Every structure is written in C-alpha cells, then in structure tokens.
Amino acid sequence: MTFSIAARCPETGMFGIAITTSSIAVGNRCPWVRAGVGAVTSQYRSDIRLGPLGLDLLAQGRSAREAVDALVAQSEFPQFRQVGVVDRDGGTAFHCGTDIKGFNAGAEGAGCVSIGNVIASNDVPRAVVAGYEAARGLPFAERLLAGVDAGLAAGGETQPIMSAALLIADKQNWPLVDLRVDYEEQPLRALRRLWILYEPEVEHYVTQVLRPAEVRPLAERQAATAAAERRARVLLGAAGDAVSSGSGSTG
C-alpha cells in the first residue's frame, strides 16, 4: 500500500521523507521528522503514535536500530507495523511485521532507508534507494523525489497511488518543507510540481520568521514564482507518462 524513503543529507544535516500510497492523505499520518534528531516512517497498519515516540527515542540519543527495537517492543501489534528510522548520524534501521500482506521489504543505503508494503516486488525499496543515491548532487528534496519516482518505475505498489508527501526538517523546530497531495491521480507528478513552485519560496518563509525586515520584495518573489511555473510546465510536460499514477508497469 505504501513505499517511502527517509534520509539524512550529509551535506546539510537535513532530514527528509518522500512517501506515496494508494490511500488518502499519507502525509497526515506516516512521515515524521525533527531537526537535528532524525526521521521516522510508520506504515502498513500505520500507528501514528510511533512517529513522535520514535523521534523522542532518537532525541534521547538512541541509534536508529535501538529506536526501532524499542518501538517494536512497546507496540501492542508489532506484527502489523512497518517502520523505518534514520538517526542523527545517518544510521538506519527498519522493521517489517510478520502479518503484513503481500510483498513487503526494506532496503538501506548511505544515510537512507526505504520501506514498502503491498508492493509489486521486494525489489521496489532497493530501487528507491538506488534512485535516491543516483541523484547525488541535486537538492535534497529532489533526491528524495527521485527515490520514490524510481520506486514507481520499478513497479510501485499493487494499486494506483493516490497520495504523496514530501517532508523536510532543517535547523528550526518547524518543517522546512511540508508538501502534500492528499488524493488525486498522478500524485508524484503533482508533488514534484508543488516542489518546483515552492522551492523559490523556501528561504522566504524562514527569513520572515527570523529576520522579517529582510524579506525579498513582493515583485521579486512573484517573478521567481512565474519562472518556476514555466519550469514546471517544461519539465512535467516533457516527463509526461514518466511519473504516472499506477504501478511502474503502466507508466
């Protein structure tokens, strides 16, 4: 039903998650990040409580492996849970419950972990990690998006995906990026469009909190947004079917 990537950017120290599923509003319940602490994804029979609890464990200095083990030990129904964790050092770990139906798996890379359930094959998480790592040199958000795009191309999940989310924490105690497509066809394409449009505004929304007298003039921001809209039309128009709503076998 869901596949994702959680990662720590080694250049910036940011933590981020990109995730997609056939269910509505995946960004509401599955991805969790905290600046300077880590990232947690809770999937399959998603227990929303595991996100904040996992981040609290990481904040106490637990490693990703220790945090996952503690979450599993404290869960009433660990056999139905799938969890992926990245810690402050980029360590990773995951858990796939024994009662998860269909193909389900996890894969780890350098500072990243992908988990998926009810997916086309157990190769999907490995493809997500490979897609993320192949995008080295791009902005962190685009690397995360490249990961889930690669997972979709490798088969994705067994049902058409309908929601997606991108969540990133940097240095503040609020998300740097929190973009969601809650229920529509081709959610990864829509999420990428949102990122393209949001990217020019990312620093503005930090500046207006910390140094409000230094925000860019409105006309300059509007010009940047217009340029981003043109870029989105060019890139997504050319991408066409490359980011589709169904499994990778149809797109």
Backbone bond lengths (Angstrom), bond angles and torsions (degrees), N, CA, C in turn:
res aa  C-N    CA-C-N  psi(-1)  N-CA   C-N-CA  omega(-1)  CA-C   N-CA-C  phi
1 M - - - 1.451 - - 1.523 112.67 -
2 T 1.339 117.35 -23.01 1.462 119.68 -171.25 1.518 109.92 -148.25
3 F 1.339 117.00 143.37 1.459 119.82 167.71 1.522 108.60 -141.56
4 S 1.335 115.47 153.21 1.464 119.54 -169.45 1.511 110.45 -155.82
5 I 1.326 114.13 168.94 1.458 121.38 166.15 1.516 108.39 -136.03
6 A 1.326 115.58 135.77 1.459 123.33 172.56 1.514 107.50 -119.87
7 A 1.332 116.97 139.26 1.466 118.81 -173.32 1.519 111.58 -154.31
8 R 1.332 113.37 160.05 1.465 121.97 168.84 1.519 107.38 -114.49
9 C 1.333 117.26 128.31 1.453 121.31 177.52 1.525 109.14 -78.65
10 P 1.326 118.92 118.70 1.466 119.55 -177.31 1.515 113.50 -68.76
11 E 1.330 117.84 -24.72 1.469 120.63 -179.15 1.524 112.36 -78.19
12 T 1.319 117.09 -38.37 1.469 120.81 -173.03 1.522 114.15 -110.95
13 G 1.322 117.64 -17.83 1.457 120.80 -174.47 1.516 113.57 78.93
14 M 1.325 117.94 4.66 1.461 120.56 177.05 1.523 110.77 -67.42
15 F 1.325 115.32 152.76 1.452 122.13 170.97 1.521 108.14 -115.47
16 G 1.329 116.49 140.69 1.450 118.51 -178.33 1.512 112.72 -152.56
17 I 1.327 114.18 159.39 1.457 122.55 177.68 1.519 108.52 -139.18
18 A 1.326 116.12 135.05 1.453 122.15 165.78 1.517 106.69 -119.28
19 I 1.336 116.53 136.68 1.458 120.23 -170.84 1.516 109.61 -150.75
20 T 1.330 116.30 148.66 1.460 120.36 178.33 1.522 109.79 -149.18
21 T 1.349 115.79 154.80 1.453 121.05 -176.55 1.517 110.35 -159.72
22 S 1.330 115.90 169.63 1.463 120.80 175.26 1.520 112.12 -85.32
23 S 1.323 118.01 -11.04 1.461 122.24 -179.84 1.522 111.07 -87.15
24 I 1.309 116.19 166.20 1.457 121.74 -179.73 1.534 110.88 -75.70
25 A 1.321 115.87 143.78 1.473 123.69 166.17 1.528 114.43 54.33
26 V 1.331 117.24 54.32 1.456 120.18 -179.64 1.528 111.72 -62.74
27 G 1.335 117.06 -30.39 1.459 120.04 -179.45 1.507 113.98 -67.59
28 N 1.322 117.47 -14.38 1.455 121.42 -178.56 1.516 113.44 -77.58
29 R 1.344 117.44 -24.43 1.459 118.22 -168.24 1.534 115.61 -133.70
30 C 1.332 118.74 -17.65 1.470 119.27 -170.25 1.523 115.44 -102.44
31 P 1.349 120.83 -43.82 1.474 119.30 -174.58 1.537 112.79 -93.87
32 W 1.336 114.39 139.22 1.467 120.64 179.43 1.522 108.76 -141.05
33 V 1.320 117.56 131.87 1.460 122.42 176.93 1.521 109.17 -138.28
34 R 1.328 115.30 154.87 1.468 120.48 175.94 1.518 108.34 -145.72
35 A 1.332 116.32 130.41 1.458 121.64 -177.46 1.527 110.98 -56.81
36 G 1.340 115.80 132.59 1.450 121.57 177.25 1.505 114.92 71.95
37 V 1.325 117.89 3.25 1.462 121.38 -173.28 1.522 111.70 -120.05
38 G 1.341 117.45 -59.56 1.448 118.77 -178.86 1.515 113.51 160.25
39 A 1.324 115.08 -164.34 1.460 122.76 -178.39 1.519 109.12 -141.11
40 V 1.343 115.34 144.19 1.458 121.75 -179.88 1.522 108.61 -138.17
41 T 1.333 117.20 133.86 1.455 121.10 169.61 1.521 108.80 -116.97
42 S 1.336 115.88 136.07 1.466 122.88 177.59 1.518 107.59 -120.35
43 Q 1.354 117.13 119.19 1.458 120.82 -169.85 1.533 112.14 -134.28
44 Y 1.302 115.72 -179.27 1.467 128.73 -173.76 1.527 107.78 65.24
45 R 1.305 120.52 -115.91 1.467 119.63 174.00 1.527 105.76 -79.43
46 S 1.302 114.47 79.49 1.471 120.91 -166.55 1.524 111.87 -59.40
47 D 1.315 115.39 123.52 1.460 121.98 172.56 1.518 106.92 -100.82
48 I 1.323 115.84 102.14 1.465 120.96 -176.08 1.519 111.30 -57.61
49 R 1.314 117.06 -29.08 1.468 120.53 -177.35 1.523 112.43 -63.40
50 L 1.332 116.81 -26.20 1.464 119.79 -175.84 1.521 112.33 -68.02
51 G 1.334 117.46 -26.41 1.458 119.75 179.66 1.524 112.54 -63.50
52 P 1.332 118.17 -62.72 1.468 119.36 178.45 1.522 113.26 -60.87
53 L 1.331 116.68 -37.52 1.461 119.26 179.76 1.525 110.74 -64.19
54 G 1.334 116.11 -42.61 1.456 119.32 178.23 1.515 112.39 -62.78
55 L 1.333 116.78 -41.31 1.464 119.80 178.10 1.528 111.21 -65.12
56 D 1.325 117.53 -37.04 1.469 120.23 177.27 1.533 110.60 -64.20
57 L 1.313 116.89 -39.55 1.467 120.21 177.74 1.527 110.82 -63.41
58 L 1.323 116.17 -43.08 1.465 119.87 177.71 1.524 110.78 -64.17
59 A 1.328 117.62 -38.84 1.465 121.21 179.05 1.523 111.84 -63.92
60 Q 1.333 116.49 -25.03 1.462 121.11 177.37 1.529 111.98 -79.85
61 G 1.334 116.31 -3.12 1.456 120.14 178.71 1.509 114.53 101.11
62 R 1.335 117.37 4.68 1.460 119.25 178.17 1.531 110.16 -68.75
63 S 1.311 115.76 147.58 1.459 120.32 173.38 1.526 108.78 -76.84
64 A 1.328 115.81 169.33 1.460 119.56 177.55 1.526 110.38 -58.10
65 R 1.325 117.14 -45.37 1.459 120.45 -179.75 1.522 111.34 -62.01
66 E 1.315 116.83 -43.78 1.462 120.42 179.58 1.523 111.02 -64.89
67 A 1.328 116.82 -38.55 1.460 120.33 179.46 1.523 110.64 -65.56
68 V 1.330 117.41 -45.52 1.464 120.25 179.19 1.525 110.10 -61.75
69 D 1.317 117.38 -45.63 1.465 120.02 -179.87 1.524 110.99 -59.98
70 A 1.333 117.03 -39.68 1.457 120.21 179.79 1.527 110.91 -68.84
71 L 1.319 117.27 -39.99 1.463 120.00 178.09 1.524 111.33 -62.37
72 V 1.323 116.00 -42.94 1.468 120.05 178.85 1.522 110.31 -64.80
73 A 1.313 116.88 -42.33 1.462 120.64 -178.34 1.523 111.84 -65.23
74 Q 1.328 117.60 -33.47 1.460 121.29 -176.81 1.526 112.98 -88.36
75 S 1.324 117.79 -13.29 1.462 120.88 -176.40 1.524 111.23 -75.37
76 E 1.346 115.81 138.82 1.458 119.66 175.10 1.528 111.75 -71.52
77 F 1.344 116.01 -28.08 1.456 120.61 -174.93 1.532 111.04 -133.96
78 P 1.324 117.93 61.92 1.469 119.64 -176.33 1.521 113.17 -63.43
79 Q 1.329 116.78 -22.87 1.468 119.82 -178.70 1.525 112.23 -67.99
80 F 1.340 117.09 -17.59 1.468 121.59 179.90 1.529 112.41 -103.73
81 R 1.299 118.37 3.70 1.463 121.06 -173.31 1.526 110.89 -107.02
82 Q 1.326 114.07 146.22 1.468 121.74 170.40 1.518 106.87 -129.45
83 V 1.332 115.88 126.26 1.464 120.98 -173.47 1.523 109.71 -135.31
84 G 1.333 116.55 138.61 1.450 122.75 172.12 1.515 109.61 -126.72
85 V 1.328 117.81 139.71 1.465 121.95 -174.40 1.528 110.26 -137.42
86 V 1.336 115.43 140.33 1.462 123.26 170.11 1.529 107.73 -123.90
87 D 1.315 117.26 130.80 1.462 119.38 -178.65 1.526 112.02 -98.73
88 R 1.312 117.04 -178.96 1.469 122.18 -172.25 1.522 112.90 -64.31
89 D 1.314 117.48 -21.77 1.460 121.16 178.79 1.525 113.03 -95.76
90 G 1.328 116.44 2.54 1.455 119.83 -176.57 1.514 113.61 87.30
91 G 1.343 117.38 5.94 1.458 120.41 173.80 1.515 110.53 -67.66
92 T 1.307 117.17 150.01 1.466 121.07 -175.77 1.520 111.09 -133.91
93 A 1.340 114.00 158.05 1.462 120.96 174.82 1.515 107.99 -164.43
94 F 1.344 116.12 159.96 1.458 119.55 177.16 1.518 110.45 -150.60
95 H 1.324 115.22 164.44 1.460 123.32 176.80 1.509 108.40 -137.35
96 C 1.333 116.83 133.29 1.463 123.35 173.63 1.519 107.75 -121.12
97 G 1.327 117.22 115.39 1.450 121.37 -177.47 1.519 113.40 -64.83
98 T 1.330 115.53 153.21 1.460 120.89 -174.86 1.526 113.21 -72.33
99 D 1.334 118.52 -18.78 1.467 121.34 -177.97 1.523 112.85 -102.48
100 I 1.313 117.72 14.04 1.463 120.35 175.22 1.523 108.12 -73.16
101 K 1.332 116.30 129.39 1.454 121.16 -176.63 1.527 111.25 -81.94
102 G 1.328 115.40 152.09 1.452 120.76 174.66 1.517 112.58 71.75
103 F 1.337 115.21 -170.89 1.455 119.52 177.56 1.525 109.76 -66.23
104 N 1.327 116.36 132.14 1.464 121.41 175.06 1.511 107.84 -151.00
105 A 1.325 115.81 141.04 1.467 119.18 -173.43 1.520 109.74 -164.59
106 G 1.320 114.52 170.68 1.449 122.17 173.06 1.516 109.41 -136.01
107 A 1.312 115.73 157.89 1.466 121.65 177.06 1.524 107.93 -146.31
108 E 1.336 115.58 143.47 1.456 121.07 -178.80 1.519 110.38 -119.29
109 G 1.322 114.63 145.26 1.449 121.32 174.64 1.514 109.44 -131.99
110 A 1.310 117.21 -161.24 1.458 121.86 179.29 1.527 109.46 -73.19
111 G 1.317 116.24 102.37 1.459 121.02 178.77 1.506 114.27 70.34
112 C 1.330 118.09 21.97 1.461 120.15 -178.87 1.518 110.64 -147.56
113 V 1.326 115.69 155.20 1.450 122.08 176.82 1.514 108.61 -143.36
114 S 1.334 116.36 138.43 1.455 122.32 176.06 1.517 108.82 -122.02
115 I 1.334 116.65 136.19 1.454 121.29 173.49 1.523 108.42 -130.50
116 G 1.325 115.61 151.56 1.453 120.13 179.52 1.508 110.88 -153.20
117 N 1.327 116.59 150.59 1.455 121.71 178.60 1.522 109.93 -140.96
118 V 1.319 115.56 151.24 1.463 123.12 -174.43 1.534 108.46 51.39
119 I 1.320 114.63 47.85 1.462 122.44 -177.13 1.528 109.92 -104.29
120 A 1.322 115.55 167.55 1.459 120.77 -175.07 1.531 111.81 -63.61
121 S 1.318 116.75 -35.03 1.462 121.40 176.98 1.515 108.28 -162.81
122 N 1.327 115.93 167.28 1.458 119.79 178.56 1.524 112.84 -74.44
123 D 1.325 116.71 -0.33 1.466 120.56 174.77 1.520 112.46 -79.02
124 V 1.335 117.65 -16.11 1.468 120.00 -174.04 1.527 112.38 -59.84
125 P 1.344 120.67 -49.89 1.467 118.46 178.99 1.529 113.18 -60.23
126 R 1.332 117.61 -36.57 1.462 119.13 177.39 1.526 110.72 -63.93
127 A 1.334 116.40 -37.37 1.462 119.71 177.48 1.525 111.16 -66.85
128 V 1.322 117.34 -36.62 1.463 121.12 177.81 1.530 110.05 -61.42
129 V 1.324 116.36 -48.12 1.468 120.66 179.16 1.525 110.52 -61.50
130 A 1.314 116.76 -43.57 1.462 119.98 -179.85 1.522 111.24 -63.56
131 G 1.327 117.42 -40.03 1.462 120.79 178.46 1.510 112.28 -64.66
132 Y 1.323 115.90 -40.32 1.467 120.84 177.28 1.527 110.56 -64.02
133 E 1.307 116.49 -47.70 1.469 119.92 -176.84 1.525 111.89 -68.81
134 A 1.333 117.43 -31.01 1.466 120.40 179.39 1.521 112.12 -70.68
135 A 1.329 116.76 -18.53 1.467 120.92 -178.61 1.528 112.41 -91.49
136 R 1.313 116.87 15.76 1.474 121.25 179.13 1.526 110.06 -53.43
137 G 1.329 115.27 137.16 1.455 121.25 -177.96 1.516 113.13 101.30
138 L 1.333 117.33 -20.24 1.460 121.34 175.55 1.527 109.58 -83.79
139 P 1.331 117.87 163.10 1.464 119.58 173.21 1.527 111.16 -54.78
140 F 1.307 115.73 149.21 1.466 121.62 -175.15 1.528 111.88 -53.04
141 A 1.334 116.95 -45.83 1.464 120.01 -179.46 1.521 111.42 -58.29
142 E 1.312 116.80 -40.61 1.460 119.95 -178.28 1.524 111.47 -71.57
143 R 1.311 117.42 -29.97 1.465 120.09 175.18 1.524 110.20 -66.30
144 L 1.326 116.56 -41.86 1.461 120.18 178.18 1.531 110.96 -63.26
145 L 1.332 115.95 -44.00 1.460 119.81 178.51 1.524 111.37 -64.45
146 A 1.328 116.51 -37.64 1.460 120.00 177.62 1.528 110.84 -61.83
147 G 1.327 116.07 -34.29 1.458 119.80 178.47 1.519 112.65 -63.09
148 V 1.335 117.06 -52.06 1.470 118.39 -178.48 1.524 111.33 -69.96
149 D 1.328 117.50 -31.24 1.472 119.13 173.77 1.530 110.49 -60.26
150 A 1.328 116.30 -41.90 1.463 120.18 179.31 1.527 110.90 -66.22
151 G 1.324 116.82 -35.81 1.457 119.79 176.43 1.510 112.19 -63.66
152 L 1.317 115.98 -40.44 1.461 120.08 177.08 1.520 110.70 -63.93
153 A 1.319 115.90 -43.93 1.462 120.11 179.78 1.525 111.77 -63.31
154 A 1.336 117.43 -26.55 1.463 121.70 179.32 1.519 112.79 -84.07
155 G 1.315 117.49 1.55 1.458 121.35 178.43 1.510 114.46 129.47
156 G 1.359 116.77 -24.19 1.452 120.30 177.09 1.512 112.26 59.05
157 E 1.315 115.41 -147.80 1.453 119.16 176.36 1.526 110.08 -97.32
158 T 1.306 116.38 175.88 1.458 119.67 -171.69 1.523 113.21 -80.88
159 Q 1.326 117.57 -13.58 1.452 122.44 177.10 1.533 108.93 -115.80
160 P 1.339 118.35 156.84 1.462 119.37 177.12 1.530 111.38 -59.60
161 I 1.324 115.79 132.08 1.461 118.93 177.94 1.527 109.69 -72.99
162 M 1.353 115.32 145.13 1.463 120.22 -174.75 1.525 113.42 -132.88
163 S 1.322 118.21 -9.78 1.465 119.57 176.03 1.517 109.24 -144.88
164 A 1.329 115.69 157.53 1.461 121.37 -178.18 1.522 108.96 -157.21
165 A 1.327 115.64 158.37 1.461 119.84 -179.54 1.519 110.65 -150.41
166 L 1.328 114.58 152.36 1.461 123.71 175.70 1.516 107.59 -131.91
167 L 1.330 116.43 119.33 1.466 122.07 -175.18 1.523 108.82 -131.07
168 I 1.338 116.42 125.77 1.469 121.68 -177.59 1.523 109.62 -136.70
169 A 1.331 115.61 135.49 1.468 121.87 173.19 1.518 108.35 -115.10
170 D 1.338 115.83 140.09 1.468 120.77 179.26 1.519 109.65 -115.52
171 K 1.318 118.04 -104.17 1.467 120.97 -174.91 1.523 113.43 -108.27
172 Q 1.326 116.57 -14.61 1.467 120.21 -174.83 1.527 110.63 -98.71
173 N 1.320 115.84 169.78 1.464 119.25 -179.41 1.522 112.08 -90.10
174 W 1.322 115.88 22.98 1.463 121.53 170.18 1.526 107.34 -131.61
175 P 1.328 117.62 158.55 1.466 119.03 -178.29 1.526 111.83 -65.78
176 L 1.328 115.36 138.94 1.453 120.17 172.78 1.527 109.61 -72.87
177 V 1.321 115.80 -38.68 1.468 123.10 179.04 1.520 107.61 -135.81
178 D 1.324 116.18 130.71 1.462 121.75 176.27 1.527 107.32 -145.60
179 L 1.326 116.02 84.53 1.461 122.31 -175.16 1.521 109.42 -113.03
180 R 1.336 115.57 138.37 1.459 119.97 -175.50 1.524 111.13 -139.85
181 V 1.295 114.55 140.41 1.465 122.00 167.12 1.525 104.57 -116.14
182 D 1.322 116.77 108.97 1.464 119.74 -167.05 1.523 114.76 -84.63
183 Y 1.336 119.00 -31.31 1.456 118.13 178.17 1.519 110.01 -171.39
184 E 1.303 115.93 96.20 1.450 121.52 174.51 1.522 109.68 -164.59
185 E 1.316 115.45 161.31 1.450 119.52 176.70 1.527 110.21 -67.56
186 Q 1.320 116.12 153.01 1.456 123.17 -179.09 1.536 112.25 53.12
187 P 1.323 117.34 52.65 1.465 119.24 -176.06 1.524 114.02 -65.69
188 L 1.341 118.20 -30.67 1.464 118.27 178.70 1.513 111.27 -69.59
189 R 1.305 117.05 -35.48 1.461 120.22 175.00 1.525 110.24 -65.00
190 A 1.331 116.45 -44.23 1.462 120.33 178.37 1.526 111.30 -64.34
191 L 1.338 116.51 -37.56 1.463 119.84 179.58 1.520 110.79 -67.13
192 R 1.322 117.35 -40.04 1.464 119.46 177.69 1.529 110.32 -63.89
193 R 1.334 117.18 -39.65 1.462 119.84 177.41 1.536 110.45 -61.64
194 L 1.319 116.82 -43.28 1.461 120.12 177.36 1.523 110.89 -58.94
195 W 1.341 116.62 -43.06 1.461 119.09 179.94 1.520 111.05 -63.37
196 I 1.323 117.64 -44.39 1.468 120.44 -179.99 1.519 110.36 -58.09
197 L 1.329 116.73 -41.11 1.464 120.49 -179.61 1.527 111.95 -74.19
198 Y 1.325 116.43 -32.31 1.462 119.91 -176.19 1.522 112.95 -82.32
199 E 1.326 116.91 -29.06 1.464 120.33 -174.67 1.528 113.85 -51.75
200 P 1.358 120.33 -43.81 1.469 118.80 179.54 1.531 113.72 -65.62
201 E 1.329 117.48 -16.65 1.462 121.34 -176.85 1.523 113.42 -99.68
202 V 1.317 117.79 -6.23 1.456 120.21 -173.34 1.523 111.49 -55.35
203 E 1.319 117.26 -53.02 1.462 120.36 -177.17 1.531 111.95 -68.67
204 H 1.322 116.86 -29.99 1.474 119.72 178.16 1.521 111.13 -58.21
205 Y 1.338 116.40 -43.83 1.461 119.21 -175.48 1.522 112.52 -74.56
206 V 1.320 117.40 -17.94 1.459 120.33 170.30 1.536 109.66 -80.90
207 T 1.319 115.78 -44.85 1.459 120.95 -178.42 1.526 111.87 -60.63
208 Q 1.331 116.73 -40.82 1.467 118.58 -176.29 1.529 112.26 -67.99
209 V 1.330 117.04 -18.19 1.462 120.60 174.69 1.522 110.93 -85.56
210 L 1.336 116.18 -48.19 1.461 120.64 -171.75 1.526 113.92 -89.15
211 R 1.343 116.92 -33.49 1.473 121.34 -177.93 1.531 109.16 -141.61
212 P 1.325 117.60 68.66 1.469 120.53 -171.79 1.519 114.61 -60.96
213 A 1.322 118.24 -23.77 1.463 119.97 179.35 1.528 112.01 -75.43
214 E 1.333 117.31 -8.38 1.459 120.92 -175.32 1.523 114.14 -107.28
215 V 1.330 117.59 10.85 1.470 118.74 -178.39 1.527 110.22 -65.36
216 R 1.318 115.73 150.33 1.464 121.26 179.70 1.524 110.68 -67.60
217 P 1.325 117.01 150.38 1.463 120.03 175.98 1.527 111.08 -58.52
218 L 1.329 115.64 148.03 1.455 120.76 -177.43 1.525 111.62 -58.38
219 A 1.324 116.96 -41.12 1.463 119.97 -178.18 1.526 110.77 -61.10
220 E 1.319 116.84 -38.20 1.463 120.62 179.29 1.520 110.59 -66.56
221 R 1.320 116.15 -40.73 1.460 120.24 178.53 1.515 111.26 -66.63
222 Q 1.316 116.61 -40.70 1.464 119.88 179.18 1.527 111.32 -63.79
223 A 1.325 116.27 -39.02 1.459 119.88 177.75 1.524 110.80 -64.05
224 A 1.323 117.10 -39.16 1.465 120.80 178.52 1.520 110.85 -66.37
225 T 1.314 116.48 -38.59 1.465 120.25 178.32 1.523 110.84 -65.61
226 A 1.329 116.38 -42.27 1.465 119.90 178.66 1.527 110.87 -62.17
227 A 1.332 116.42 -40.25 1.461 119.91 177.76 1.522 110.66 -65.02
228 A 1.338 116.66 -38.52 1.458 120.34 178.30 1.522 110.94 -65.54
229 E 1.317 117.64 -38.74 1.459 120.53 177.41 1.526 111.08 -62.09
230 R 1.317 116.70 -40.81 1.463 119.93 177.50 1.524 110.43 -64.12
231 R 1.328 116.33 -42.31 1.467 120.47 179.33 1.523 110.80 -62.79
232 A 1.327 116.38 -40.90 1.464 119.89 179.26 1.519 111.10 -62.83
233 R 1.315 116.78 -41.48 1.462 119.72 179.77 1.524 110.93 -63.49
234 V 1.336 116.05 -41.26 1.460 119.83 -179.50 1.524 110.59 -67.68
235 L 1.322 117.15 -49.89 1.458 120.68 -174.88 1.518 112.14 -68.92
236 L 1.305 117.72 -45.30 1.456 119.84 -176.29 1.515 111.46 -78.91
237 G 1.305 116.26 -28.52 1.451 118.03 174.16 1.507 111.01 -65.59
238 A 1.349 115.69 -39.25 1.461 120.06 178.90 1.520 110.66 -73.28
239 A 1.341 115.86 -32.42 1.462 119.07 -178.12 1.515 110.97 -68.97
240 G 1.313 116.19 -40.05 1.456 121.19 176.28 1.507 112.69 51.64
241 D 1.328 115.21 -112.10 1.448 120.61 -174.38 1.522 113.07 -81.54
242 A 1.329 117.64 -2.97 1.465 119.40 -175.35 1.512 111.26 -63.97
243 V 1.341 118.15 -30.03 1.450 122.23 177.64 1.516 106.20 -116.50
244 S 1.298 117.13 93.91 1.457 120.59 -172.74 1.513 110.08 -108.69
245 S 1.327 115.82 176.69 1.459 119.76 -175.97 1.509 112.81 -91.85
246 G 1.308 117.75 -18.57 1.456 119.49 -175.67 1.503 112.07 -97.09
247 S 1.329 114.81 -159.31 1.462 118.50 177.78 1.514 109.15 -72.45
248 G 1.339 115.13 162.84 1.446 119.35 -176.65 1.519 113.10 -60.87
249 S 1.329 117.36 -21.21 1.455 119.26 -178.96 1.513 112.62 -71.08
250 T 1.327 118.11 -13.94 1.466 121.26 -179.18 1.504 112.94 -109.05
251 G 1.367 117.58 -1.25 1.439 117.94 -174.67 1.499 113.70 -127.39
